[in-house]
Amino acid sequence: MMWGYRLVAPYTFARIDLAEPAGLADGQVLLRFLAAGICGSDLPGFRGTQGRLPGDTGCGAAEMDGFPIHEIAGEVLASAHPDHALGDRVVGWASGFDGLMAQVIADGDGLTCYAPSLTPQHAIGLQPLACVLYAVEQLGDLTGKRVAVIGQGSIGLLFSYVAKAFGAAHVTGVDPVDRSALAGTFGVDTAVRSTSDRWVRHLDPAARPDIVIEAVGHQVATLGHAVEAAAFGGTVFYFGVPDDDSYPISMRIMLRNNLTLKSGVTLDRRRVLQRADAFAREHPALLPAYLTHTFPVAQVQQAFELACRPDPARVKIALVASVGAQA
C-alpha cells in the first residue's frame, strides 16, 4: 500500500491508503513522489468547484485520488518511455492531475530530467516556467514592447520576469495584492496595486501596452479589461484558466483598435521543459526567488489554505516528500 490524498469536501483533504500502480502503457513512466507545486488552477478544485475531468463525480468535492496536483517532480521507478530510465529525476506534468500520491504514473512526453544541483522543490518551478515560455513564443519578439500582466501571482510574476528578460521596454504588473516588494526581482517596472477595472479606467492613453497578458482566469471580467487596455494594433494573450465556456468581450474595441487575441494550452512539453531548464541556468537567481514556501506533503491542507489567502510575500508553494520546516 502507499499514501495518497483525496479532496473529500470543499477545502478538505483526507489521507488515504492506495494500492501501488501495476503496469504501464507505452510512453508512460512510474514516479516516486519527490515534490509538487501548487498552481492557481488547482484552487477551484480545492474549493469544491465542479470540474470537467471525467472522474470528477464526487458529491462535495472531486473525490479523485491524488487530485488536483499536476506540477510534479519525481524519481523514475519504472519506464515504458525511451527517453526516461530507472533512477532519473524528472519534472513536469502529472498528466492525470493526480500528483498527490506516493507513486504517480505520468506521460513521459510531459517530463524532462532536471539538473542534479536543483532540489526537487526548486525544480518544480520549471513546469510553470515552461508554460510561460511556450506562451511567450506565441507573442513573437518582445524587444522594445510595452507589456502589461494582469495578475501577479506565481504565473503572472513569471510572465513579468520572462517579458523583461526577452527585451520588453516596460513591464507593468497589475494586482490588488501589494507586490511592490517583489517587483524589481521579477522585472516589473511599474507595480500597480489595483483591480484591473480601476487600472484601465485610469490608464493614460499614451501608455497603453502593446501586449496585455491575462494571468488571472476563473472569472470573465479581466479578459475584457485586457482588451480595453491594449494599444492600437496590440495583442492580448489569455493565459488564465476559464471556468466558463463563453466570455463576453467588446468586438467593437477589437475591431476599431485592430487587436489580436491569442490563447492556448502548452504543447511540445518536453521541449519547453528543456528550454525552461536552460533559461533557469541562464538566470540562476530566478528559482530561489520563485520558491517562497515549502511544506511536507503531510501538511497539504495548510499549504492549500495558504495558497488561497492573499499574501504579498507568497509566490510559489511546494510540497515535499521529506519532512522540512516551512520556508
C-alpha positions in Angstrom: 0.0 0.0 0.0 1.0 3.6 -0.4 -0.1 7.0 0.8 -2.3 9.4 -1.2 -4.6 12.3 -0.6 -8.2 13.0 -1.8 -10.4 16.0 -1.6 -13.5 14.7 0.3 -15.3 18.0 0.8 -14.7 21.7 -0.1 -11.4 22.9 1.4 -10.8 19.4 3.0 -8.1 16.8 2.2 -8.1 13.3 3.6 -5.1 11.0 3.7 -5.9 7.6 2.2 -4.2 4.3 1.5 -3.9 3.1 -2.1 -2.7 0.1 -3.9 0.6 0.6 -5.7 0.2 1.0 -9.5 0.5 -2.1 -11.6 1.7 -1.9 -15.2 2.5 0.9 -17.6 1.2 1.7 -21.1 3.6 2.6 -23.8 5.1 6.1 -23.2 4.3 6.2 -19.5 6.7 6.3 -16.5 6.1 5.5 -12.9 7.5 8.2 -10.5 8.3 8.2 -6.8 6.9 11.4 -5.5 9.6 13.9 -4.5 7.9 17.3 -4.7 4.8 19.0 -6.1 3.9 22.6 -6.8 0.6 24.3 -6.1 -0.8 26.2 -9.1 -3.6 28.7 -9.1 -5.5 26.4 -11.4 -5.6 23.8 -8.5 -7.5 26.1 -6.2 -11.0 25.8 -7.7 -10.9 22.1 -7.1 -9.7 22.6 -3.5 -12.7 24.9 -3.0 -15.0 22.2 -4.3 -15.8 23.7 -7.7 -17.2 21.1 -10.2 -14.5 20.5 -12.8 -14.5 18.9 -16.2 -12.2 15.9 -15.7 -14.0 12.6 -16.3 -13.5 11.3 -12.8 -14.7 14.4 -11.0 -18.0 13.0 -9.9 -18.0 13.4 -6.1 -20.9 14.9 -4.1 -19.0 17.5 -2.1 -15.7 17.6 -3.9 -13.8 15.8 -6.7 -13.0 12.7 -4.5 -10.3 11.7 -7.0 -7.1 10.0 -5.8 -4.2 12.5 -5.9 -6.2 15.4 -7.3 -5.7 18.3 -8.1 -1.8 18.4 -8.4 -0.3 18.5 -11.8 3.1 20.0 -11.2 5.3 17.1 -10.2 9.0 16.2 -9.6 9.9 12.6 -9.0 12.3 9.7 -9.4 11.7 7.2 -12.2 10.8 3.8 -10.7 9.8 2.2 -14.0 9.7 3.4 -17.6 7.9 2.5 -20.8 9.3 5.6 -22.5 12.5 5.5 -24.5 13.9 8.8 -23.1 13.4 8.0 -19.3 15.5 5.5 -17.4 15.3 4.0 -13.9 16.6 6.4 -11.3 16.2 9.6 -13.5 15.0 12.6 -11.6 12.4 14.4 -13.7 10.0 17.3 -13.5 6.9 18.2 -15.5 3.2 17.2 -15.7 1.3 14.7 -13.6 -0.8 14.1 -16.7 -3.7 12.6 -14.7 -3.9 15.6 -12.3 -3.2 13.0 -9.6 0.2 14.1 -8.2 -0.7 13.8 -4.6 0.3 10.1 -4.2 3.5 8.3 -3.2 3.7 6.8 -6.8 2.4 8.6 -9.9 2.0 7.3 -13.4 2.7 10.1 -15.9 3.0 10.6 -19.7 6.8 10.6 -20.4 6.4 13.3 -23.1 5.4 15.7 -20.4 8.6 15.2 -18.3 12.3 16.0 -18.5 15.3 15.5 -16.3 16.4 18.4 -14.1 19.8 19.5 -13.0 21.3 17.5 -10.0 22.1 20.8 -8.4 18.4 21.6 -8.0 16.4 20.4 -5.1 13.1 18.8 -6.1 11.1 21.8 -4.7 13.2 24.3 -6.7 12.9 22.1 -9.8 9.1 22.3 -9.6 9.4 25.9 -10.9 10.5 24.6 -14.3 7.0 23.4 -15.0 5.2 26.8 -14.8 8.2 28.4 -16.4 7.9 26.1 -19.4 4.2 27.1 -19.7 5.1 30.8 -19.7 8.0 30.3 -22.2 5.6 28.5 -24.6 3.0 31.3 -24.3 5.7 34.0 -24.9 6.8 32.1 -28.0 3.4 32.8 -29.5 3.8 36.5 -28.9 6.9 36.9 -31.1 9.7 39.4 -30.5 9.1 41.4 -27.3 12.1 43.8 -27.8 11.1 47.3 -27.1 7.5 46.4 -26.4 5.3 47.7 -23.5 3.9 44.7 -21.7 1.3 44.6 -19.0 0.5 41.5 -17.0 -2.9 41.4 -15.2 -2.4 39.2 -12.1 0.9 39.0 -10.3 0.5 35.6 -8.7 3.0 32.8 -9.3 2.3 32.7 -13.0 2.0 36.4 -13.6 5.3 37.1 -11.9 7.0 34.6 -14.2 5.4 36.3 -17.2 6.8 39.7 -16.0 10.2 38.2 -15.5 10.3 36.5 -18.9 9.0 39.5 -20.7 11.7 41.7 -19.3 14.4 39.1 -19.9 13.3 38.9 -23.6 13.7 42.7 -24.1 10.4 44.3 -23.1 11.0 48.1 -22.7 8.5 48.4 -19.9 6.6 45.8 -17.8 3.5 46.7 -15.8 2.2 44.3 -13.2 -1.4 44.7 -12.0 -2.7 43.1 -8.9 -4.9 44.1 -5.9 -2.3 42.4 -3.7 0.7 44.6 -2.9 3.6 43.0 -5.0 5.9 46.1 -4.9 8.5 44.3 -2.8 8.8 41.6 -5.5 8.6 43.9 -8.5 12.3 44.5 -9.0 13.2 40.9 -8.6 10.7 39.8 -11.3 11.3 42.5 -13.9 8.3 44.7 -13.1 8.9 48.4 -13.9 5.6 49.6 -12.6 3.7 47.7 -9.9 0.1 48.7 -9.9 -1.9 47.8 -6.7 -5.4 47.9 -8.1 -8.1 45.7 -9.7 -7.9 45.6 -13.4 -11.0 47.6 -14.0 -9.7 50.5 -11.9 -6.3 50.3 -13.7 -7.9 50.5 -17.1 -10.1 53.4 -16.1 -7.1 55.5 -15.0 -4.7 54.3 -17.8 -3.0 57.1 -19.7 -3.9 56.5 -23.4 -0.3 57.3 -24.4 0.9 54.5 -22.1 -1.3 51.7 -23.3 0.7 48.4 -23.6 1.4 46.7 -26.8 0.8 43.4 -25.2 -1.5 42.6 -22.3 -1.3 39.2 -20.7 -4.3 38.0 -18.6 -2.9 35.7 -15.9 -5.9 35.6 -13.6 -8.6 33.4 -15.0 -11.5 31.7 -13.2 -13.9 34.6 -14.0 -15.0 36.6 -17.1 -14.2 40.2 -16.3 -10.4 40.5 -16.6 -10.2 39.5 -20.2 -12.5 42.4 -21.1 -10.2 44.7 -19.2 -7.2 43.4 -21.0 -8.9 44.1 -24.4 -9.8 47.6 -23.3 -6.2 48.3 -22.1 -4.3 47.2 -25.2 -2.8 49.8 -27.5 -3.9 50.2 -31.2 -2.6 47.1 -33.1 -1.8 45.4 -29.8 -2.1 41.8 -28.7 -4.0 40.2 -25.8 -2.9 36.8 -24.5 -5.4 35.0 -22.4 -3.5 32.6 -20.1 -5.9 32.3 -17.2 -7.9 29.1 -16.8 -11.5 29.6 -18.0 -14.2 28.3 -15.7 -16.9 29.4 -18.1 -17.5 28.3 -21.7 -18.2 31.8 -23.0 -16.5 35.1 -22.3 -18.0 38.5 -23.2 -15.6 40.9 -24.8 -16.1 44.1 -26.8 -15.8 43.2 -30.5 -16.1 46.9 -31.3 -12.9 47.6 -29.4 -11.2 44.5 -31.0 -12.2 45.8 -34.5 -11.6 49.5 -34.1 -8.2 49.0 -32.4 -7.0 46.3 -34.8 -6.3 43.9 -31.8 -5.2 40.3 -31.8 -6.5 37.8 -29.2 -4.5 34.7 -28.6 -4.7 31.8 -26.1 -3.9 28.1 -26.0 -2.5 25.3 -23.8 1.1 24.3 -23.6 2.2 21.9 -26.4 5.6 20.4 -27.1 6.0 19.8 -23.4 9.4 18.1 -23.2 11.0 20.7 -25.5 9.7 23.7 -23.4 10.6 22.0 -20.2 14.2 21.7 -21.5 14.0 25.3 -22.6 12.9 26.2 -19.1 15.9 24.3 -17.6 18.2 26.3 -19.9 16.5 29.6 -19.1 16.8 28.8 -15.3 20.6 28.1 -15.8 21.0 31.5 -17.5 19.0 33.2 -14.7 20.3 31.4 -11.5 18.5 33.8 -9.1 15.1 33.1 -10.5 14.1 29.7 -9.0 15.3 30.6 -5.5 13.3 33.8 -5.6 10.3 32.0 -7.0 10.0 29.4 -4.3 8.8 31.1 -1.1 7.2 28.4 0.9 7.8 24.6 1.4 5.6 22.2 3.2 5.9 18.5 3.9 3.2 16.7 2.0 1.6 15.7 5.3 0.7 19.4 5.6 -1.0 19.7 2.2 -4.1 21.1 4.0 -2.2 24.0 5.4 -0.3 24.6 2.1 -3.5 24.9 0.1 -5.1 27.2 2.8 -2.1 29.5 2.4 -2.4 29.4 -1.4 -6.0 30.6 -1.0 -5.1 33.6 1.1 -3.8 36.9 -0.4 -0.2 37.3 0.8 2.2 39.8 -0.6 5.3 37.6 0.2 3.9 34.4 -1.2 4.9 33.3 -4.7 5.4 29.5 -5.3 4.4 26.9 -2.7 5.9 23.5 -2.9 5.1 20.2 -1.2 8.0 17.8 -0.5 8.1 14.1 0.5 10.6 14.6 3.3 9.7 16.5 6.4 11.1 20.0 6.5 10.4 23.4 8.0 8.3 25.9 6.2 10.5 28.3 4.3 
